[in-house]
Amino acid sequence: MSTEKSFIEKVKDWCKQFVADAESPFTKKGAISYSMVLIGSCMFALADFLFVVPYGLAPGGVYGLMSVFNNLWDWPMKNVIFMDLPLFIIGLIFLGSNFGIKTLLSILFTWLFTWAIESYGYIATFGYIPLIHSGEYITPEVFATLGKQVQEMYLPVRALGGGIIEYFKPDYILNTVVGGLVYGVSISIIFYTGATSGGSDIISMIIHKYAHIPLGTMVIIVDSIIALTSFAIGGDIRIPIFSIIFIYLEGIVINKIVTVNKYQTLLIITDNVEGMRDLILKELERSGTIFTGKGLYHNVERNMIYTTVNKKEYNVIKFAAKKLDPNCFITIISNTETLGEGFQPLPEK
């Protein structure tokens, strides 16, 4: 008789794992953590409407891709849920339950805020108006009287579901700088809780797992491809260029806020050394050292793994630890500097 679990049984196991890993919202730490996920998600959705969609930018992720669809075919941004949730489920199938409940909540909170703004907020009344522009608006009637070269200086303020309300003169540079910074802060708030934004990150993680391409490289490749799709909006080369600059600025902010201490050294005391070893070597493609020590209280020998990882890799270990060994003990040491192979090179002098 086959002992392989059915898909329904696997789904039940994933749900149980979500419940087991979930941080209680009724503690002070849990309440702060879930509040940060809510604030970061709402801030991300608002930034998307204020800086990305009106300019037709595509700064990576499923929201960047939906921005392109929105500009090309007037698809409402709230339709992003039809990409985000399937990707999350695919991530569960291929990567396991390491995402955690906070990532699912981040996806749902961002979508709910997106849905509320488009259904009942200012967009339902005023259209996709930008926060930053040159201050000049003209009506479609005036726009029609302008020469072609002058018309190219304006972008339309589109109504929800199609149609043009008016035209505005864009300020690409200021919009990209401010939008990239706000985007970075909002995503940093989400990352800081141990959640991820889901979306295209899941595609990158799956390709990384099976093609063994470095995860950071895959994220850049996937987001850059999405950014290049924005060229389809009017064939304007400025749009993908500013989208890539937007991604770069967003990344700088995330690195400054989330990875102040970029690498962390972990001391893991566990009875499941082989499981932890496979996770670190095969999943994260990191290395480490195994020590054997004797506990003070029980005077019993136990194994300890010493390894250094980045913050994202640490989150993978943290969420997998309870599943691999519910009784393991992990000490985290934040590093000011890490030198050697796989990290910063050793100085020559």
C-alpha positions as CSV (number, residue, x, y, z in Angstrom):
1,M,0.0,0.0,0.0
2,S,1.3,3.4,-0.9
3,T,2.1,5.7,2.0
4,E,2.4,8.8,-0.2
5,K,0.0,11.5,1.0
6,S,-2.8,12.8,-1.2
7,F,-3.0,16.5,-2.2
8,I,-5.9,17.0,0.3
9,E,-3.8,15.5,3.1
10,K,-0.9,17.8,2.2
11,V,-3.1,20.8,2.2
12,K,-4.4,19.8,5.7
13,D,-0.8,19.5,6.9
14,W,0.1,22.9,5.5
15,C,-2.9,24.4,7.3
16,K,-1.9,22.7,10.6
17,Q,1.7,24.0,10.1
18,F,0.3,27.6,9.5
19,V,-1.6,27.4,12.8
20,A,1.4,25.9,14.6
21,D,3.8,28.6,13.3
22,A,1.5,31.5,13.7
23,E,2.4,34.1,16.3
24,S,-0.4,34.9,18.7
25,P,-1.9,38.3,18.0
26,F,-2.9,38.6,21.7
27,T,0.6,39.2,23.0
28,K,2.3,42.6,22.8
29,K,4.9,41.3,20.4
30,G,2.3,39.6,18.2
31,A,0.0,42.6,18.1
32,I,2.9,44.9,17.0
33,S,4.0,42.4,14.4
34,Y,0.6,41.9,12.8
35,S,0.0,45.7,13.0
36,M,3.2,46.2,11.1
37,V,2.1,43.7,8.4
38,L,-1.2,45.7,8.1
39,I,0.5,49.1,7.9
40,G,3.2,48.0,5.5
41,S,0.6,46.3,3.2
42,C,-1.7,49.3,3.1
43,M,1.2,51.7,2.5
44,F,2.4,49.5,-0.4
45,A,-1.1,49.5,-2.0
46,L,-1.4,53.3,-1.7
47,A,2.1,53.8,-3.1
48,D,1.2,51.7,-6.1
49,F,-1.8,53.9,-6.9
50,L,0.1,57.2,-6.2
51,F,3.4,56.6,-8.0
52,V,3.3,53.5,-10.2
53,V,-0.1,53.1,-12.0
54,P,-0.6,56.7,-13.1
55,Y,2.9,56.7,-14.8
56,G,2.6,53.1,-16.2
57,L,5.7,51.9,-14.3
58,A,6.3,48.3,-13.6
59,P,8.7,48.0,-10.7
60,G,8.7,44.2,-10.5
61,G,6.3,41.9,-8.7
62,V,2.8,41.0,-9.6
63,Y,1.6,44.5,-8.9
64,G,4.1,45.8,-11.4
65,L,2.8,43.4,-14.0
66,M,-0.8,44.3,-13.1
67,S,0.1,48.0,-13.6
68,V,1.1,47.1,-17.2
69,F,-2.2,45.2,-17.7
70,N,-4.1,48.2,-16.1
71,N,-2.5,50.6,-18.6
72,L,-2.9,48.4,-21.6
73,W,-6.4,47.0,-21.1
74,D,-7.9,48.9,-18.2
75,W,-7.8,45.9,-15.9
76,P,-8.6,47.0,-12.3
77,M,-5.6,46.6,-10.0
78,K,-7.8,44.6,-7.6
79,N,-7.6,41.7,-10.1
80,V,-4.1,41.1,-8.8
81,I,-5.5,38.6,-6.4
82,F,-6.0,36.2,-9.3
83,M,-2.2,36.1,-9.7
84,D,-1.1,36.5,-6.1
85,L,-3.1,33.7,-4.5
86,P,-2.3,31.0,-7.2
87,L,1.4,31.9,-6.9
88,F,1.2,31.5,-3.1
89,I,-0.4,28.1,-3.5
90,I,2.2,27.1,-6.1
91,G,4.9,28.2,-3.5
92,L,3.3,26.0,-0.9
93,I,3.4,23.0,-3.3
94,F,7.0,23.5,-4.4
95,L,8.6,25.1,-1.4
96,G,6.6,23.9,1.6
97,S,5.0,26.0,4.3
98,N,8.0,28.2,5.1
99,F,6.2,31.3,4.0
100,G,4.1,31.5,7.2
101,I,0.8,33.1,8.0
102,K,2.2,36.6,7.8
103,T,3.0,36.3,4.1
104,L,-0.6,35.2,3.4
105,L,-1.9,38.1,5.5
106,S,0.3,40.5,3.7
107,I,-1.1,39.3,0.4
108,L,-4.7,39.6,1.6
109,F,-4.2,43.0,3.4
110,T,-2.6,44.5,0.3
111,W,-5.4,43.2,-1.9
112,L,-8.2,44.3,0.4
113,F,-6.8,47.9,0.6
114,T,-6.4,47.9,-3.2
115,W,-10.0,46.7,-3.6
116,A,-11.3,49.3,-1.2
117,I,-9.5,52.2,-2.9
118,E,-10.7,51.2,-6.4
119,S,-14.2,50.3,-5.2
120,Y,-15.0,53.1,-2.8
121,G,-11.9,55.4,-2.6
122,Y,-10.8,58.4,-4.6
123,I,-10.0,56.3,-7.7
124,A,-13.6,55.4,-8.1
125,T,-14.4,59.1,-8.3
126,F,-11.3,60.9,-9.7
127,G,-9.5,58.1,-11.6
128,Y,-5.8,57.2,-11.3
129,I,-4.4,60.6,-10.4
130,P,-0.7,60.9,-9.6
131,L,0.6,62.4,-6.4
132,I,3.6,64.0,-8.2
133,H,3.4,66.0,-11.5
134,S,4.3,69.4,-12.9
135,G,1.0,70.9,-11.6
136,E,-0.5,71.4,-15.0
137,Y,-3.8,69.7,-16.0
138,I,-5.6,70.0,-19.3
139,T,-9.0,68.7,-20.5
140,P,-9.3,66.1,-23.3
141,E,-10.8,68.9,-25.5
142,V,-7.7,71.1,-25.1
143,F,-5.4,68.1,-25.5
144,A,-7.0,67.3,-28.9
145,T,-6.0,70.8,-30.2
146,L,-2.3,70.4,-29.4
147,G,0.4,69.3,-31.9
148,K,1.8,65.8,-31.7
149,Q,5.1,66.8,-30.1
150,V,3.3,68.8,-27.4
151,Q,0.9,65.9,-26.8
152,E,3.8,63.6,-26.1
153,M,4.6,65.8,-23.0
154,Y,1.4,64.7,-21.3
155,L,0.0,61.5,-19.7
156,P,-3.7,60.7,-19.3
157,V,-5.5,60.5,-16.0
158,R,-7.5,57.4,-16.7
159,A,-10.9,56.6,-15.2
160,L,-11.5,53.3,-13.5
161,G,-12.6,50.8,-16.2
162,G,-11.5,53.0,-19.1
163,G,-11.8,56.5,-20.5
164,I,-9.7,59.6,-20.0
165,I,-10.7,62.2,-17.5
166,E,-7.9,64.7,-18.2
167,Y,-4.2,65.0,-19.0
168,F,-1.2,65.9,-16.7
169,K,2.4,66.8,-17.4
170,P,4.6,64.2,-15.6
171,D,7.7,64.6,-13.5
172,Y,9.3,61.2,-14.1
173,I,12.4,61.8,-12.0
174,L,10.8,63.1,-8.8
175,N,8.0,60.5,-9.0
176,T,10.5,57.7,-9.4
177,V,12.7,58.9,-6.5
178,V,9.9,59.5,-4.1
179,G,7.9,56.4,-5.2
180,G,11.0,54.1,-4.9
181,L,11.7,55.4,-1.4
182,V,8.0,54.9,-0.2
183,Y,7.9,51.5,-1.9
184,G,11.1,50.5,-0.1
185,V,9.8,51.6,3.3
186,S,6.5,49.8,2.9
187,I,8.1,46.5,1.9
188,S,10.7,46.9,4.6
189,I,8.0,47.1,7.2
190,I,6.6,43.8,5.9
191,F,10.0,42.1,5.7
192,Y,10.8,43.3,9.2
193,T,8.1,41.1,10.7
194,G,9.5,38.0,9.0
195,A,6.9,38.0,6.2
196,T,7.5,38.3,2.4
197,S,5.5,40.1,-0.2
198,G,4.9,36.9,-2.1
199,G,4.2,37.4,-5.8
200,S,7.2,37.2,-8.1
201,D,9.5,36.3,-5.2
202,I,7.9,32.9,-5.2
203,I,8.8,32.4,-8.9
204,S,12.4,33.4,-8.1
205,M,12.6,31.0,-5.2
206,I,11.2,28.0,-7.2
207,I,13.7,28.6,-10.1
208,H,16.5,29.0,-7.5
209,K,15.6,25.7,-5.9
210,Y,15.6,23.6,-9.1
211,A,18.1,25.6,-11.3
212,H,20.5,26.5,-8.5
213,I,20.8,30.1,-9.7
214,P,21.6,32.4,-6.8
215,L,18.3,33.7,-5.3
216,G,19.4,37.4,-5.4
217,T,20.2,37.0,-9.1
218,M,16.9,35.4,-9.8
219,V,15.0,38.2,-8.1
220,I,16.8,40.8,-10.2
221,I,16.2,38.8,-13.4
222,V,12.4,38.3,-12.7
223,D,11.8,41.9,-11.7
224,S,13.8,43.3,-14.6
225,I,11.8,41.2,-17.1
226,I,8.6,42.5,-15.5
227,A,10.0,46.1,-15.7
228,L,10.8,45.6,-19.4
229,T,7.2,44.6,-20.1
230,S,6.2,48.3,-19.4
231,F,7.7,49.1,-22.8
232,A,4.5,47.8,-24.3
233,I,2.7,50.9,-22.9
234,G,3.1,53.3,-25.8
235,G,6.6,52.0,-26.7
236,D,8.2,54.6,-24.5
237,I,11.7,53.5,-23.5
238,R,11.6,55.9,-20.6
239,I,9.0,53.7,-18.8
240,P,11.2,50.5,-18.3
241,I,14.2,52.7,-17.5
242,F,12.5,54.5,-14.8
243,S,10.9,51.2,-13.6
244,I,14.4,49.7,-13.1
245,I,15.6,52.9,-11.3
246,F,12.5,52.5,-9.1
247,I,13.5,48.9,-8.3
248,Y,17.1,50.0,-7.5
249,L,16.0,52.8,-5.1
250,E,13.5,50.4,-3.4
251,G,16.3,47.9,-2.9
252,I,18.6,50.5,-1.3
253,V,15.9,51.4,1.2
254,I,15.2,47.8,2.0
255,N,18.9,47.0,2.6
256,K,19.2,50.1,4.8
257,I,16.2,49.3,7.0
258,V,15.9,45.5,7.1
259,T,19.5,44.4,6.7
260,V,21.4,46.9,8.9
261,N,23.2,43.8,10.0
262,K,23.2,42.0,6.7
263,Y,24.4,38.7,8.0
264,Q,23.6,36.8,11.2
265,T,25.5,33.9,12.8
266,L,23.3,31.1,14.2
267,L,24.2,28.6,16.9
268,I,21.6,25.8,16.5
269,I,21.4,23.0,19.1
270,T,19.4,20.2,17.6
271,D,18.8,16.5,17.7
272,N,17.9,16.5,14.0
273,V,21.3,17.4,12.7
274,E,20.8,15.8,9.3
275,G,17.6,17.7,8.6
276,M,19.2,21.0,9.5
277,R,22.3,20.1,7.5
278,D,20.2,19.4,4.4
279,L,18.3,22.7,4.8
280,I,21.5,24.7,5.1
281,L,23.5,22.9,2.5
282,K,20.9,22.1,-0.2
283,E,18.1,24.6,0.2
284,L,20.2,27.7,1.2
285,E,23.5,26.6,-0.4
286,R,25.3,27.7,2.7
287,S,27.8,25.9,4.8
288,G,28.7,25.7,8.5
289,T,30.4,23.7,11.3
290,I,29.1,21.0,13.6
291,F,30.2,20.9,17.2
292,T,29.5,18.4,19.9
293,G,28.9,19.7,23.4
294,K,27.5,18.6,26.8
295,G,24.6,20.3,28.4
296,L,25.0,21.7,31.9
297,Y,21.7,20.6,33.2
298,H,21.2,17.1,31.9
299,N,24.9,16.4,31.2
300,V,24.0,14.9,27.9
301,E,25.9,15.3,24.6
302,R,24.1,17.2,21.9
303,N,25.1,18.6,18.5
304,M,25.4,22.3,17.7
305,I,25.5,23.8,14.2
306,Y,27.5,27.1,13.6
307,T,26.5,28.9,10.4
308,T,26.3,32.4,9.0
309,V,23.4,33.4,6.8
310,N,21.7,36.6,5.5
311,K,18.4,37.8,7.0
312,K,16.2,36.1,4.4
313,E,17.9,32.8,4.8
314,Y,17.6,33.1,8.6
315,N,13.8,33.5,8.2
316,V,13.7,30.2,6.2
317,I,15.6,28.5,9.0
318,K,13.4,30.0,11.7
319,F,10.2,28.9,10.1
320,A,11.5,25.4,9.2
321,A,13.1,24.8,12.7
322,K,9.9,23.9,14.5
323,K,9.0,21.3,11.8
324,L,12.5,19.8,11.8
325,D,13.0,19.8,15.5
326,P,10.4,21.3,17.9
327,N,12.9,21.1,20.8
328,C,15.8,22.8,19.0
329,F,17.5,25.9,20.5
330,I,18.7,28.8,18.3
331,T,20.9,31.7,19.3
332,I,21.1,34.6,16.8
333,I,24.2,36.8,16.7
334,S,24.0,39.9,14.5
335,N,27.3,40.6,12.7
336,T,28.9,44.0,12.1
337,E,31.1,42.4,9.4
338,T,31.6,39.0,7.8
339,L,34.7,38.2,5.8
340,G,35.6,35.1,3.7
341,E,34.3,33.0,0.8
342,G,30.7,33.6,0.1
343,F,30.7,37.0,1.9
344,Q,32.9,40.0,1.7
345,P,36.4,39.3,0.4
346,L,39.3,39.4,2.9
347,P,41.3,42.6,2.6
348,E,44.6,42.4,0.7
349,K,46.4,44.8,3.1
